[in-house]
Amino acid sequence: MTMTMEIATLANGCFWCSEAIFKRLKGVKSVLPGYSGGIVENPSYEQVCIGKTGHAESIQIEFDPTVIPYEKILDVFWHTHDPTTLNRQGNDVGTQYRSAIFYHDQGQKEIAEKSKRGLEKAGVYKNPIVTEITPFKYFYVAEDYHKNYYENHQDAPYCSFVINPKVYKLIQKYGNDLENRYK
């Protein structure tokens, strides 16, 4: 039996936070932190941080859609960051922290647009959603020291004060959809 894996590329603030969240979901094979949506080839973290590359800190998720469909990936995306703040997530400010869905095909585009419309219609957020839904072009994997950042730096203040609350929120909302090792 061959598994057909799919790819989702998302930007929702700091990629350390995003990686820590999405890698805990059942059906997610891998999550890579990186850069997407910009104009500079093979950017460095330092280049992206100054905000002149056009890239957003992003993650690329490889997942099994028979275990976790793209709709569920997007549900977690929408509910683990603030999609109503332009170029900002918490204290992280700049275009590199924007909210974006980089769709890989027409099906992903339609699902993303439908999920955004559904949230807007339901009035989930007080302010308008500013998440961009744009075609995927390139993803550049971040430097090795960014991979598994949360697991490798749990005592760091950023992890304690920013990532831990997001992980706890994930556990409360999606506990049954998490890998057993993370509950």
MDTraj code that builds the backbone (N, CA, C; nanometers):
import mdtraj as md
import numpy as np

residues = "MET THR MET THR MET GLU ILE ALA THR LEU ALA ASN GLY CYS PHE TRP CYS SER GLU ALA ILE PHE LYS ARG LEU LYS GLY VAL LYS SER VAL LEU PRO GLY TYR SER GLY GLY ILE VAL GLU ASN PRO SER TYR GLU GLN VAL CYS ILE GLY LYS THR GLY HIS ALA GLU SER ILE GLN ILE GLU PHE ASP PRO THR VAL ILE PRO TYR GLU LYS ILE LEU ASP VAL PHE TRP HIS THR HIS ASP PRO THR THR LEU ASN ARG GLN GLY ASN ASP VAL GLY THR GLN TYR ARG SER ALA ILE PHE TYR HIS ASP GLN GLY GLN LYS GLU ILE ALA GLU LYS SER LYS ARG GLY LEU GLU LYS ALA GLY VAL TYR LYS ASN PRO ILE VAL THR GLU ILE THR PRO PHE LYS TYR PHE TYR VAL ALA GLU ASP TYR HIS LYS ASN TYR TYR GLU ASN HIS GLN ASP ALA PRO TYR CYS SER PHE VAL ILE ASN PRO LYS VAL TYR LYS LEU ILE GLN LYS TYR GLY ASN ASP LEU GLU ASN ARG TYR LYS".split()
xyz = np.array([
    [0.0846, -0.1186, 0.0000],
    [0.0000, 0.0000, 0.0000],
    [0.0883, 0.1237, 0.0000],
    [0.0681, 0.2088, -0.0959],
    [0.1476, 0.3308, -0.1080],
    [0.0692, 0.4487, -0.0530],
    [0.1356, 0.5250, 0.0359],
    [0.0719, 0.6453, 0.0881],
    [0.0969, 0.7597, -0.0087],
    [-0.0057, 0.8373, -0.0316],
    [0.0093, 0.9567, -0.1125],
    [0.0164, 1.0745, -0.0171],
    [0.1313, 1.1361, -0.0095],
    [0.1509, 1.2493, 0.0791],
    [0.1235, 1.3782, 0.0026],
    [0.0809, 1.4806, 0.0745],
    [0.0594, 1.6121, 0.0166],
    [0.1455, 1.7133, 0.0914],
    [0.1590, 1.8308, 0.0318],
    [0.2382, 1.9396, 0.0892],
    [0.1482, 2.0606, 0.1115],
    [0.1637, 2.1215, 0.2267],
    [0.0994, 2.2501, 0.2569],
    [0.2103, 2.3471, 0.2958],
    [0.2022, 2.4692, 0.2473],
    [0.2994, 2.5724, 0.2830],
    [0.2219, 2.6899, 0.3419],
    [0.2549, 2.7229, 0.4664],
    [0.1813, 2.8234, 0.5414],
    [0.2764, 2.9203, 0.6110],
    [0.2289, 3.0409, 0.6328],
    [0.3016, 3.1411, 0.7109],
    [0.2045, 3.1959, 0.8145],
    [0.2406, 3.1833, 0.9394],
    [0.1542, 3.2348, 1.0456],
    [0.2370, 3.2817, 1.1644],
    [0.3316, 3.3678, 1.1349],
    [0.4186, 3.4210, 1.2395],
    [0.5497, 3.3457, 1.2449],
    [0.6077, 3.3424, 1.3607],
    [0.7373, 3.2780, 1.3814],
    [0.7321, 3.1302, 1.3448],
    [0.8252, 3.0859, 1.2624],
    [0.8220, 2.9458, 1.2213],
    [0.8578, 2.8500, 1.3337],
    [0.9213, 2.8971, 1.4400],
    [0.9463, 2.8098, 1.5558],
    [0.8134, 2.7667, 1.6167],
    [0.7214, 2.8629, 1.6288],
    [0.5881, 2.8337, 1.6840],
    [0.5124, 2.7392, 1.5921],
    [0.5102, 2.7709, 1.4649],
    [0.4339, 2.6926, 1.3679],
    [0.4833, 2.5492, 1.3599],
    [0.6141, 2.5313, 1.3572],
    [0.6702, 2.3966, 1.3514],
    [0.6279, 2.3178, 1.4754],
    [0.6386, 2.3794, 1.5936],
    [0.6046, 2.3115, 1.7187],
    [0.4589, 2.2656, 1.7195],
    [0.3725, 2.3432, 1.6590],
    [0.2300, 2.3097, 1.6556],
    [0.2007, 2.1980, 1.5550],
    [0.2381, 2.2190, 1.4315],
    [0.1951, 2.1268, 1.3254],
    [0.2612, 1.9902, 1.3326],
    [0.3808, 1.9810, 1.3863],
    [0.4458, 1.8502, 1.3927],
    [0.3791, 1.7579, 1.4930],
    [0.2896, 1.8106, 1.5755],
    [0.2206, 1.7309, 1.6760],
    [0.0938, 1.6634, 1.6225],
    [0.0520, 1.6980, 1.5037],
    [-0.0731, 1.6462, 1.4487],
    [-0.0564, 1.5073, 1.3881],
    [-0.1531, 1.4192, 1.4168],
    [-0.1548, 1.2869, 1.3542],
    [-0.1634, 1.3051, 1.2037],
    [-0.0868, 1.2280, 1.1308],
    [-0.0894, 1.2341, 0.9851],
    [0.0136, 1.3277, 0.9258],
    [0.0793, 1.4074, 1.0088],
    [0.1861, 1.4962, 0.9601],
    [0.3166, 1.4191, 0.9649],
    [0.3786, 1.4033, 0.8493],
    [0.5046, 1.3294, 0.8414],
    [0.6226, 1.4184, 0.8780],
    [0.6228, 1.5428, 0.8276],
    [0.7344, 1.6325, 0.8573],
    [0.6897, 1.7778, 0.8472],
    [0.7617, 1.8624, 0.9187],
    [0.7403, 2.0064, 0.9129],
    [0.8780, 2.0711, 0.9052],
    [0.8975, 2.1506, 0.8012],
    [1.0242, 2.2209, 0.7841],
    [1.0031, 2.3709, 0.7973],
    [1.0857, 2.4375, 0.8775],
    [1.0808, 2.5834, 0.8808],
    [1.1567, 2.6388, 0.7611],
    [1.1108, 2.7512, 0.7101],
    [1.1803, 2.8106, 0.5957],
    [1.1206, 2.9434, 0.5570],
    [1.1403, 2.9778, 0.4306],
    [1.1019, 3.1098, 0.3803],
    [1.0276, 3.0921, 0.2481],
    [0.9179, 3.1675, 0.2334],
    [0.8393, 3.1584, 0.1107],
    [0.7724, 3.2928, 0.0839],
    [0.7386, 3.3146, -0.0429],
    [0.6619, 3.4326, -0.0804],
    [0.7427, 3.5546, -0.1169],
    [0.8739, 3.5404, -0.1264],
    [0.9572, 3.6569, -0.1546],
    [1.0265, 3.6525, -0.2877],
    [1.1223, 3.7442, -0.3040],
    [1.1898, 3.7603, -0.4327],
    [1.3375, 3.7230, -0.4301],
    [1.3940, 3.7001, -0.3123],
    [1.5368, 3.6690, -0.3011],
    [1.5550, 3.5179, -0.2988],
    [1.6450, 3.4673, -0.3839],
    [1.6733, 3.3241, -0.3863],
    [1.7618, 3.2873, -0.2682],
    [1.7320, 3.1722, -0.2085],
    [1.8107, 3.1183, -0.0974],
    [1.8441, 3.2222, 0.0096],
    [1.7437, 3.2885, 0.0650],
    [1.7722, 3.3913, 0.1645],
    [1.8230, 3.3314, 0.2953],
    [1.8950, 3.4117, 0.3700],
    [1.9376, 3.3715, 0.5038],
    [1.8374, 3.4262, 0.6045],
    [1.8412, 3.3739, 0.7240],
    [1.7536, 3.4216, 0.8313],
    [1.7765, 3.5709, 0.8545],
    [1.9003, 3.6112, 0.8535],
    [1.9339, 3.7519, 0.8758],
    [1.8737, 3.8406, 0.7671],
    [1.8773, 3.7965, 0.6419],
    [1.8174, 3.8736, 0.5328],
    [1.6660, 3.8842, 0.5489],
    [1.6029, 3.7741, 0.5851],
    [1.4578, 3.7736, 0.6012],
    [1.4177, 3.8629, 0.7186],
    [1.4964, 3.8598, 0.8265],
    [1.4646, 3.9383, 0.9469],
    [1.4613, 4.0889, 0.9218],
    [1.5398, 4.1378, 0.8290],
    [1.5378, 4.2823, 0.8047],
    [1.4220, 4.3230, 0.7142],
    [1.3499, 4.2236, 0.6615],
    [1.2247, 4.2519, 0.5916],
    [1.2373, 4.3014, 0.4491],
    [1.3500, 4.2789, 0.3837],
    [1.3654, 4.3305, 0.2476],
    [1.3668, 4.2214, 0.1408],
    [1.3408, 4.0965, 0.1811],
    [1.3417, 3.9863, 0.0841],
    [1.2026, 3.9576, 0.0293],
    [1.1002, 4.0053, 0.0980],
    [0.9630, 3.9739, 0.0616],
    [0.9161, 3.8399, 0.1154],
    [1.0072, 3.7630, 0.1753],
    [0.9716, 3.6310, 0.2275],
    [0.9038, 3.6415, 0.3626],
    [0.8184, 3.5448, 0.3884],
    [0.7591, 3.5266, 0.5207],
    [0.8236, 3.4038, 0.5839],
    [0.8424, 3.4088, 0.7153],
    [0.8810, 3.2868, 0.7857],
    [0.7656, 3.1898, 0.7641],
    [0.7960, 3.0734, 0.7121],
    [0.6934, 2.9784, 0.6702],
    [0.7282, 2.8388, 0.7170],
    [0.6324, 2.7516, 0.7025],
    [0.6576, 2.6097, 0.7251],
    [0.6054, 2.5323, 0.6052],
    [0.6719, 2.4223, 0.5782],
    [0.6235, 2.3315, 0.4744],
    [0.5916, 2.1997, 0.5429],
    [0.4661, 2.1594, 0.5300],
    [0.4136, 2.0428, 0.5990],
    [0.3922, 1.9312, 0.4984],
    [0.4483, 1.8150, 0.5257],
    [0.4194, 1.6958, 0.4462],
    [0.3202, 1.6140, 0.5284],
    [0.2041, 1.5844, 0.4697],
    [0.0993, 1.5172, 0.5465],
    [0.0259, 1.4128, 0.4634],
    [-0.0349, 1.3195, 0.5353],
    [-0.1145, 1.2147, 0.4740],
    [-0.2607, 1.2596, 0.4774],
    [-0.3185, 1.2949, 0.3633],
    [-0.4560, 1.3470, 0.3611],
    [-0.5615, 1.2434, 0.4003],
    [-0.5253, 1.1153, 0.4053],
    [-0.6222, 1.0156, 0.4517],
    [-0.6309, 1.0153, 0.6041],
    [-0.5330, 1.0743, 0.6701],
    [-0.5324, 1.0838, 0.8163],
    [-0.5723, 1.2238, 0.8611],
    [-0.5157, 1.3232, 0.7960],
    [-0.5480, 1.4626, 0.8269],
    [-0.5686, 1.5372, 0.6953],
    [-0.6914, 1.5695, 0.6636],
    [-0.7162, 1.6397, 0.5374],
    [-0.6668, 1.7846, 0.5426],
    [-0.6506, 1.8421, 0.4268],
    [-0.6044, 1.9814, 0.4153],
    [-0.6958, 2.0762, 0.4926],
    [-0.8251, 2.0473, 0.4927],
    [-0.9199, 2.1311, 0.5679],
    [-0.8824, 2.1375, 0.7158],
    [-0.8391, 2.0259, 0.7729],
    [-0.8006, 2.0220, 0.9153],
    [-0.6690, 2.0973, 0.9362],
    [-0.5780, 2.0853, 0.8421],
    [-0.4530, 2.1630, 0.8494],
    [-0.4887, 2.3110, 0.8575],
    [-0.5795, 2.3547, 0.7718],
    [-0.6191, 2.4961, 0.7717],
    [-0.6947, 2.5344, 0.8982],
    [-0.7748, 2.4453, 0.9510],
    [-0.8448, 2.4748, 1.0754],
    [-0.7441, 2.5029, 1.1872],
    [-0.6419, 2.4214, 1.1971],
    [-0.5365, 2.4437, 1.2971],
    [-0.4650, 2.5755, 1.2673],
    [-0.4354, 2.6006, 1.1418],
    [-0.3709, 2.7258, 1.1008],
    [-0.4508, 2.8467, 1.1492],
    [-0.5805, 2.8497, 1.1172],
    [-0.6638, 2.9654, 1.1511],
    [-0.6726, 2.9871, 1.3021],
    [-0.6732, 2.8788, 1.3789],
    [-0.6989, 2.8903, 1.5224],
    [-0.5739, 2.8938, 1.6094],
    [-0.4563, 2.8963, 1.5488],
    [-0.3343, 2.9023, 1.6303],
    [-0.2503, 3.0272, 1.6012],
    [-0.3122, 3.1251, 1.5382],
    [-0.2490, 3.2567, 1.5218],
    [-0.3612, 3.3578, 1.4987],
    [-0.3248, 3.4835, 1.4891],
    [-0.4249, 3.5877, 1.4662],
    [-0.4191, 3.6301, 1.3199],
    [-0.5120, 3.5803, 1.2374],
    [-0.5098, 3.6130, 1.0949],
    [-0.5644, 3.7518, 1.0629],
    [-0.5913, 3.8312, 1.1660],
    [-0.6462, 3.9655, 1.1434],
    [-0.5418, 4.0756, 1.1621],
    [-0.4217, 4.0388, 1.2003],
    [-0.3184, 4.1411, 1.2189],
    [-0.2261, 4.1412, 1.0981],
    [-0.2105, 4.2549, 1.0369],
    [-0.1276, 4.2672, 0.9177],
    [0.0200, 4.2754, 0.9572],
    [0.0975, 4.1825, 0.9051],
    [0.2436, 4.1831, 0.9247],
    [0.2827, 4.1828, 1.0716],
    [0.2097, 4.1046, 1.1505],
    [0.2406, 4.1001, 1.2932],
    [0.1766, 3.9765, 1.3557],
    [0.2529, 3.9159, 1.4467],
    [0.2007, 3.8132, 1.5363],
    [0.2634, 3.8407, 1.6725],
    [0.1824, 3.8884, 1.7644],
    [0.2347, 3.9231, 1.8969],
    [0.3378, 4.0334, 1.8856],
    [0.4538, 4.0094, 1.9451],
    [0.5628, 4.1073, 1.9405],
    [0.6474, 4.0962, 1.8146],
    [0.6216, 3.9954, 1.7311],
    [0.6959, 3.9784, 1.6063],
    [0.6299, 4.0647, 1.4992],
    [0.7029, 4.1647, 1.4520],
    [0.6463, 4.2626, 1.3597],
    [0.7286, 4.2688, 1.2318],
    [0.6613, 4.2776, 1.1177],
    [0.7257, 4.2907, 0.9877],
    [0.6594, 4.1996, 0.8868],
    [0.6832, 4.2260, 0.7587],
    [0.6205, 4.1445, 0.6540],
    [0.6615, 3.9975, 0.6640],
    [0.7754, 3.9722, 0.7263],
    [0.8214, 3.8334, 0.7406],
    [0.7336, 3.7546, 0.8383],
    [0.6443, 3.8218, 0.9111],
    [0.5535, 3.7551, 1.0051],
    [0.4081, 3.7601, 0.9590],
    [0.3865, 3.7868, 0.8306],
    [0.2500, 3.7963, 0.7798],
    [0.1830, 3.6590, 0.7784],
    [0.0531, 3.6635, 0.7671],
    [-0.0281, 3.5431, 0.7589],
    [-0.0521, 3.5125, 0.6112],
    [-0.0163, 3.3909, 0.5693],
    [-0.0306, 3.3558, 0.4282],
    [-0.0508, 3.2057, 0.4102],
    [-0.1310, 3.1730, 0.3108],
    [-0.1479, 3.0360, 0.2646],
    [-0.0943, 3.0334, 0.1223],
    [0.0088, 2.9536, 0.0999],
    [0.0681, 2.9394, -0.0330],
    [0.0141, 2.8087, -0.0924],
    [-0.0897, 2.8191, -0.1740],
    [-0.1540, 2.6979, -0.2248],
    [-0.0719, 2.6351, -0.3372],
    [-0.0763, 2.4999, -0.3404],
    [0.0022, 2.4228, -0.4374],
    [-0.0771, 2.3824, -0.5607],
    [-0.2094, 2.3908, -0.5527],
    [-0.2918, 2.3567, -0.6685],
    [-0.4294, 2.4220, -0.6537],
    [-0.5105, 2.4075, -0.7551],
    [-0.6428, 2.4710, -0.7557],
    [-0.7298, 2.4193, -0.6415],
    [-0.7180, 2.2918, -0.6102],
    [-0.7957, 2.2346, -0.5005],
    [-0.7624, 2.3009, -0.3673],
    [-0.6332, 2.3185, -0.3400],
    [-0.5935, 2.3862, -0.2164],
    [-0.6420, 2.5305, -0.2144],
    [-0.6361, 2.5972, -0.3276],
    [-0.6838, 2.7358, -0.3355],
    [-0.8321, 2.7426, -0.2989],
    [-0.9113, 2.6552, -0.3590],
    [-1.0555, 2.6559, -0.3334],
    [-1.0868, 2.6246, -0.1877],
    [-1.0170, 2.5283, -0.1306],
    [-1.0378, 2.4929, 0.0100],
    [-0.9993, 2.6098, 0.1003],
    [-0.8860, 2.6747, 0.0702],
    [-0.8401, 2.7889, 0.1506],
    [-0.9403, 2.9035, 0.1449],
    [-0.9862, 2.9358, 0.0257],
    [-1.0829, 3.0459, 0.0112],
    [-1.2142, 3.0133, 0.0804],
    [-1.2583, 2.8893, 0.0687],
    [-1.3830, 2.8475, 0.1338],
    [-1.3693, 2.8548, 0.2861],
    [-1.2562, 2.8107, 0.3379],
    [-1.2392, 2.8136, 0.4839],
    [-1.2320, 2.9566, 0.5358],
    [-1.1676, 3.0449, 0.4605],
    [-1.1619, 3.1863, 0.4996],
    [-1.3019, 3.2481, 0.4979],
    [-1.3776, 3.2220, 0.3902],
    [-1.5150, 3.2744, 0.3817],
    [-1.6017, 3.2224, 0.4961],
    [-1.5835, 3.0959, 0.5298],
    [-1.6607, 3.0366, 0.6391],
    [-1.6336, 3.1044, 0.7723],
    [-1.5074, 3.1341, 0.7989],
    [-1.4718, 3.2047, 0.9227],
    [-1.5293, 3.3456, 0.9240],
    [-1.5201, 3.4121, 0.8096],
    [-1.5728, 3.5491, 0.8011],
    [-1.7250, 3.5492, 0.8206],
    [-1.7924, 3.4557, 0.7560],
    [-1.9383, 3.4480, 0.7657],
    [-1.9819, 3.4160, 0.9087],
    [-1.9047, 3.3303, 0.9764],
    [-1.9388, 3.2912, 1.1135],
    [-1.9026, 3.3991, 1.2154],
    [-1.8269, 3.5001, 1.1710],
    [-1.7866, 3.6059, 1.2630],
    [-1.6902, 3.5589, 1.3707],
    [-1.6059, 3.4633, 1.3368],
    [-1.5106, 3.4089, 1.4335],
    [-1.4169, 3.5167, 1.4868],
    [-1.3775, 3.6084, 1.4001],
    [-1.2859, 3.7157, 1.4400],
    [-1.3585, 3.8497, 1.4341],
    [-1.3281, 3.9342, 1.5299],
    [-1.3895, 4.0674, 1.5371],
    [-1.3439, 4.1542, 1.4196],
    [-1.2172, 4.1425, 1.3822],
    [-1.1595, 4.2219, 1.2734],
    [-1.1510, 4.1387, 1.1455],
    [-1.1401, 4.2046, 1.0287],
    [-1.1293, 4.1308, 0.9017],
    [-1.0027, 4.0446, 0.8949],
    [-1.0148, 3.9303, 0.8299],
    [-0.8997, 3.8420, 0.8076],
    [-0.8137, 3.9023, 0.6973],
    [-0.6829, 3.9160, 0.7229],
    [-0.5910, 3.9746, 0.6258],
    [-0.4971, 3.8703, 0.5649],
    [-0.5200, 3.7440, 0.5949],
    [-0.4367, 3.6362, 0.5419],
    [-0.4376, 3.6390, 0.3897],
    [-0.3192, 3.6379, 0.3309],
    [-0.3122, 3.6303, 0.1846],
    [-0.3209, 3.4848, 0.1419],
    [-0.3932, 3.4603, 0.0342],
    [-0.4025, 3.3276, -0.0262],
    [-0.3425, 3.3437, -0.1649],
    [-0.2254, 3.2851, -0.1813],
    [-0.1457, 3.3141, -0.3005],
    [-0.0803, 3.1864, -0.3537],
    [-0.0518, 3.1815, -0.4839],
    [0.0104, 3.0605, -0.5389],
    [0.1500, 3.0361, -0.4808],
    [0.1771, 2.9101, -0.4547],
    [0.3100, 2.8692, -0.4100],
    [0.4083, 2.8839, -0.5250],
    [0.5251, 2.9403, -0.4956],
    [0.6318, 2.9487, -0.5960],
    [0.7558, 2.8750, -0.5492],
    [0.8131, 2.9170, -0.4381],
    [0.9365, 2.8562, -0.3878],
    [0.9315, 2.8467, -0.2368],
    [1.0013, 2.7493, -0.1852],
    [1.0210, 2.7361, -0.0412],
    [1.1691, 2.7099, -0.0196],
    [1.2298, 2.7904, 0.0642],
    [1.3709, 2.7741, 0.0962],
    [1.3808, 2.7297, 0.2413],
    [1.4385, 2.6123, 0.2631],
    [1.4505, 2.5568, 0.3972],
    [1.5426, 2.6454, 0.4809],
    [1.5005, 2.6715, 0.6046],
    [1.5788, 2.7543, 0.6968],
    [1.7050, 2.6803, 0.7413],
    [1.7937, 2.7543, 0.7980],
    [1.9180, 2.6999, 0.8508],
    [1.8888, 2.5921, 0.9556],
    [1.9813, 2.4965, 0.9690],
    [1.9602, 2.3816, 1.0573],
    [1.9256, 2.4199, 1.2003],
    [1.9813, 2.5271, 1.2527],
    [1.9570, 2.5606, 1.3932],
    [1.8130, 2.6024, 1.4199],
    [1.7325, 2.6231, 1.3156],
    [1.5912, 2.6554, 1.3341],
    [1.5041, 2.5294, 1.3438],
    [1.5551, 2.4182, 1.2968],
    [1.4764, 2.2943, 1.2958],
    [1.4626, 2.2400, 1.4382],
    [1.3415, 2.1971, 1.4714],
    [1.3122, 2.1432, 1.6044],
    [1.3483, 2.2411, 1.7155],
    [1.3329, 2.3686, 1.6878],
    [1.3747, 2.4715, 1.7822],
    [1.3072, 2.4558, 1.9184],
    [1.1796, 2.4354, 1.9187],
    [1.1062, 2.4243, 2.0455],
    [1.1563, 2.3058, 2.1279],
    [1.1710, 2.1901, 2.0639],
    [1.2181, 2.0713, 2.1365],
    [1.3602, 2.0903, 2.1890],
    [1.4411, 2.1633, 2.1173],
    [1.5816, 2.1812, 2.1563],
    [1.6065, 2.2988, 2.2506],
    [1.5066, 2.3855, 2.2706],
    [1.5267, 2.5064, 2.3522],
    [1.4084, 2.5340, 2.4452],
    [1.3511, 2.4312, 2.5035],
    [1.2292, 2.4493, 2.5831],
    [1.2470, 2.5448, 2.7004],
    [1.3679, 2.5623, 2.7480],
    [1.3902, 2.6542, 2.8606],
    [1.4142, 2.7978, 2.8161],
    [1.4233, 2.8206, 2.6869],
    [1.4454, 2.9575, 2.6376],
    [1.3209, 3.0415, 2.6657],
    [1.3390, 3.1690, 2.7019],
    [1.2241, 3.2538, 2.7329],
    [1.1195, 3.2583, 2.6206],
    [1.1624, 3.2672, 2.4940],
    [1.0658, 3.2721, 2.3836],
    [0.9782, 3.1473, 2.3834],
    [1.0394, 3.0325, 2.4065],
    [0.9621, 2.9079, 2.4086],
    [0.8653, 2.9067, 2.5261],
    [0.9115, 2.9500, 2.6421],
    [0.8270, 2.9499, 2.7618],
    [0.7095, 3.0454, 2.7500],
    [0.7342, 3.1645, 2.6990],
    [0.6313, 3.2682, 2.6999],
    [0.5475, 3.2773, 2.5724],
    [0.6013, 3.2291, 2.4596],
    [0.5282, 3.2427, 2.3336],
    [0.4816, 3.1075, 2.2795],
    [0.5724, 3.0102, 2.2733],
    [0.5362, 2.8826, 2.2115],
    [0.4538, 2.7955, 2.3065],
    [0.4923, 2.7876, 2.4335],
    [0.4169, 2.7028, 2.5274],
    [0.2671, 2.7336, 2.5274],
    [0.2245, 2.8607, 2.5368],
    [0.0801, 2.8867, 2.5354],
    [0.0114, 2.8390, 2.4074],
    [0.0800, 2.8476, 2.2945],
    [0.0209, 2.8004, 2.1684],
    [0.0075, 2.6483, 2.1687],
    [0.1087, 2.5799, 2.2216],
    [0.1029, 2.4337, 2.2284],
    [-0.0082, 2.3909, 2.3242],
    [-0.0213, 2.4566, 2.4377],
    [-0.1285, 2.4227, 2.5321],
    [-0.2662, 2.4472, 2.4707],
    [-0.2799, 2.5564, 2.3963],
    [-0.4064, 2.5856, 2.3279],
    [-0.4370, 2.4754, 2.2265],
    [-0.3348, 2.4306, 2.1551],
    [-0.3502, 2.3224, 2.0582],
    [-0.3989, 2.1956, 2.1278],
    [-0.3376, 2.1619, 2.2402],
    [-0.3759, 2.0413, 2.3132],
    [-0.5209, 2.0500, 2.3585],
    [-0.5618, 2.1650, 2.4076],
    [-0.6997, 2.1814, 2.4542],
    [-0.8006, 2.1677, 2.3397],
    [-0.7699, 2.2273, 2.2263],
    [-0.8661, 2.2281, 2.1152],
    [-0.8604, 2.1008, 2.0312],
    [-0.7408, 2.0440, 2.0119],
    [-0.7234, 1.9349, 1.9161],
    [-0.6630, 1.8090, 1.9779],
    [-0.6792, 1.7886, 2.1072],
    [-0.6155, 1.6765, 2.1762],
    [-0.6284, 1.5427, 2.1064],
    [-0.7469, 1.5119, 2.0525],
    [-0.7676, 1.3825, 1.9870],
    [-0.6966, 1.3709, 1.8527],
    [-0.6547, 1.4841, 1.7971],
    [-0.5876, 1.4826, 1.6672],
    [-0.4353, 1.4860, 1.6794],
    [-0.3844, 1.4751, 1.8029],
    [-0.2405, 1.4842, 1.8248],
    [-0.1795, 1.3453, 1.8361],
    [-0.0527, 1.3390, 1.8023],
    [0.0227, 1.2155, 1.8215],
    [0.0283, 1.1888, 1.9716],
    [0.0197, 1.0644, 2.0121],
    [0.0187, 1.0297, 2.1547],
    [0.1421, 1.0826, 2.2290],
    [0.2548, 1.0879, 2.1651],
    [0.3779, 1.1286, 2.2336],
    [0.3746, 1.2764, 2.2748],
    [0.2800, 1.3540, 2.2233],
    [0.2753, 1.4972, 2.2549],
    [0.1627, 1.5352, 2.3501],
    [0.0797, 1.4422, 2.3897],
    [-0.0340, 1.4776, 2.4768],
    [0.0125, 1.4999, 2.6182],
])
top = md.Topology()
chain = top.add_chain()
for i, resn in enumerate(residues, 1):
    res = top.add_residue(resn, chain, resSeq=i)
    for name in ("N", "CA", "C"):
        top.add_atom(name, md.element.get_by_symbol(name[0]), res)
traj = md.Trajectory(xyz[None], top)
